[in-house]
């Protein structure tokens, strides 16, 4: 109960909830010690756990992999503080939805994942790559059907290192956000909305070829240096993700084109617990709390406790 409460809220809230609901009276220091120890035990129990593997294998759908990062305030041993990136990964299975046109992307109903296994840690790229390998083995996953991310190079580098060549998809929301940012530099509000909606449809239906035509046409006009630089930057962004813009094909196959699953994990798995006002963490403790957050998020809480108590 202590570990569950600490994973869901601050030590103060956990203390109050345990006292009010369970008549358990413990200091925040004791709560922290129990949570630290339990998080380590849970990590060991879930690693290569046959029940975790069985649940994932028995779930229906194609395997998707997501990765992203979010920053948390960290205190170092010497007392200095800094913002460090929590890297998050998630394996999911999802059934295909009905075929959809590019114009239907925002209104189509995409099936929810049948299973999710998420994890998070403050590590460098190599450390995160090893975490992905460990989770892949725990789940019994060889390759994945799709990898979805926001365009950060480290996401694609890790994906290829762990799974080899797979079908990658740039999150549509990040793609259109970059278009929107460019439009703010180029156009007044009324004209900007019309241009944005046209560009969004071009991206969804034609991918890089259509975007290149539209942006190249703009570059041939009379522009300020700042406007030209912004268009060039946007064009480079999409060219760097050329093979990840096959939205029309994925929509026709009923597949996901957004990385909302991992965006939600950044907010609800890490952010809600570890980015509270005034919070500042040691790296080791932040990683252990992330374990307590990820386990119920992945619906593995009962598995983690079943064989121990």
N, C-alpha and C positions, 0 to 999 in steps of 0.2 A: 504493500500500500504506500509506503514511503517513496519507493522508487517511481511508482506510477504518478504520484502527486508532484514529485520534483520534476519529472519529465514534462508535466502539463503546465506548470506555473512556477513563479518565483518561490524561493525558500520561505518567505513570509506567508504567501498564500498557501503553500503546502502545509506549513505549521498550523495555520488557522483551520484549514479543512480537516486535517487529521484530528485536531482537538474537538472540533464541532461535530464531525460526522462519526468519528470512531473512538472518541475519548482516549486518543493517543497523544501524550504530551511530550514533545521532544524539542530541543533547541535547534535553531538553524544550523549550528555547527555539527550536531549529531546527524541531522538530516543529510548534510553534505557528505559526511563520512559514509553513511549507509548507501547513499546513491552512488558514490564513487565505487565502492566495493561491488555493489550489485551490477553496475554497468559493465565492469570487467568480467564478471561471471556470466552475464548474458551474452557478451560477445563470444566467449569461449563456447557456450552451449549452442549457439546458433551456427557457428562455423562448421561446415560439413554435416549439419544436422539432417538426417534422412527425411524427417517430417517437412522441413522447409523445402527440400528438393522435391518431395512427393507432391506437396501442395502446388508448387509452381508447374511441375510437369503435367499434372492432371487438369490444370486450368485450360480453357479453350482459347484459341486465338493465335495470332502471329506475334512473334517476340519483337518488342520495341526497346530501344535503349536511349536514355536521355541523360544529358549532363549539363551542369551549369555551375555558377558560383555566386556567393553573396558574402559581403564583408561584415566582420564582427570585431568589436573593440577588444583588444588583447593587452594584458599587462605582462611585461617580461620580468625575468628574475631580478634585473637591476632596477626595477621600479618604473622604467619608461613604458609608454603605451604606444600602440600602433593599431591600425586597421589591417587585419589579416583575412585572407579569402578562405571561406569554407567552400570546399569543392563537394558538390552533390552529384550522385548518380542514381539512376533508377532503371530497373528492368521491369517491363510490364508485358502482359499479354492482352491482346484486344482482338475481338472479332471484327471482320470488315463490315462497314456500313453499306447502305445502298449507293449505287453510282450517283454521282452528282455533277452538274455542270459548274463551270467557273463562277457563274452568276449566282449559284446556290450555296457557295462555300460557307457563308455566314449563317444560313438558316437550316442547313442539313442537320440531321440528328446522327451524331457519331456514337457508336456504342461505348459505354464506359469500360475501362479495363476490367478483366476478370480476375487479375491478380497483380499486385505491385510489390516489388522488393526494393526499398530505398535505403541509401546509406550516405553518410556525410562525415567529413573530417577536414581538419586544417593540415594539409600536406602539400608538398610540391607536386609537380606533374608526374614525376616518376612514382612517388608514393601513391598518388591517386590511381595511376595505372595498375599498380599492384593490388590495390583494393578492388578494382574492377575485375581483375583476374581471380581474386579470391571469391568474390560474389558469383562470378560466372561458374566457377567450379562448385560452389555451394548449391547453386540452382540447377546444375547439370546442363548448362547452356553451352552449345558449341558455337554457333553463329547467331546473328540476329537478322530479322527481316528488314528492319529500318533503324536508322540512328537519326535523332532529331536534336537540333541545338540552335543557339542564337548566332552562330557565325564566328565565335571565338576560335582562334586557330588551335588552342590546346585541346578543345573538345574533339575536333576532327583528328588531331594527331593521336590522342589516346584511343579513340574509337578504332582507328586503323591498326594501331599497335596491338590491341586486344583481340579484335575480331577479323582483322584483315580487310579486304575490300568488301564493302557492303553498301546498300542503298542509303545515301545520306540525304537529309532534307533540311533546308534552312527554314527555321520557324517563320511562318508567314507574317506574324505580327511584328517581328523585328524587321523584316523586309519592308513592310509598308510604313513602319515608323521612320525608317531612313528616308523613304520617299517623302513623307510628311515634313521631315526636318529640312529637306532640300527645298520643298515648296514654300516654306516660310521665308526663305532667302530670296526666292525668285518672284513671288507674286503677292498682290494684295489679297485680302481675305476672300472676297467673292470669287475671284479668278482662281485662287489657290484651291478652293474646294472642288471646283470642276476638274482642274488638272489632276488633283490627287485621286479622285474617283476613276478617272480615265486610266491613269498610270497603274492603279491597283488592279484594274481589270486586265490591262496589258500584261502585267506580271503574272497574274493567275492563269491566263489563257495562253500566253506565248512564251513566257519565261525570258531568258536572256536575249534572244533575238529581237523580241518586241521592245524590250527596255532599251537595248542599244539603238534601235532606230529612233525612238522617241528622244532619247538624250542626245544623240548625235545631231538630230535636227535642231535642238536647242543650242548646241555648241556652235552651230554654223551662223547663228544670229549675232546681233550687236549686244554684247554683255559687259557688265562690269567685271573686273578681275576677281572680286569676291564671289560673284555668281558663277563665273566659269570654274573657279576652283571647287565650289560646292558640287557642281554637276559632275566634274571630273572625279571627285572623291566618291560620289554615289555610283558612278559607272564602274569604277575600280572595285567597289564593294561587291557589286553583283557579278562582275567578271571573276572575282576570286571565289565566288560560290556558284559558278556556272553550272556545274553538274548537280547542284542541290536545288534547282528551281523547277523541277518537273511537277508542278502543282496540278496541272490539268490531268496528267496521267494518274496521279495519286487519287485525285477526286473521283475519276472515272472508276477506280478500283475500290473505292470506299475506304481509303486509308487516311490516317491523320496527316495534317500538314502543319500543325502547330505544336509547340513544346510547352503548352500550358500545364501539363502534368508536372514538369520539373520546376516551372515558374511557381506553381502552387506549393511545391515542396520547399523552395527557398523561403517562401513567406510563412508557411504553416509549420514546417518541420523544424527549420532553424530560426527564422526571423521572430516568430511569436514568442519563443522561449529565450533566445540568446541575444536578441537585439532590443531588449527592454530599456527604457530611459535610465541612463546612469550605469548600466551594466558594463562591467569590465572583467574579463576572464583570463585565467591562466590557460595556456593551450591545452594541457593535458586534461584539465577539468572540463573545458568546453567540448572536447572530443568525447568525453565520457557522457556528458549530458546529452550530446547528439545521439548517442546510442540509445538512451532512454526515450528520446523523441522518435527516432526512426523505427524502433521495434513495434510500438502500437500503430504508427502510421502505416507500416507494412503488414499489419494484422498478424504479427508473429509473437505477440505478448504471451498468449497461452502456451505456445510451443516452448518459449524460453523458460517458463516456470514448470511445465508439466513433468519433466524428468528429474527435477531437482528437489521438489517439495511435495 
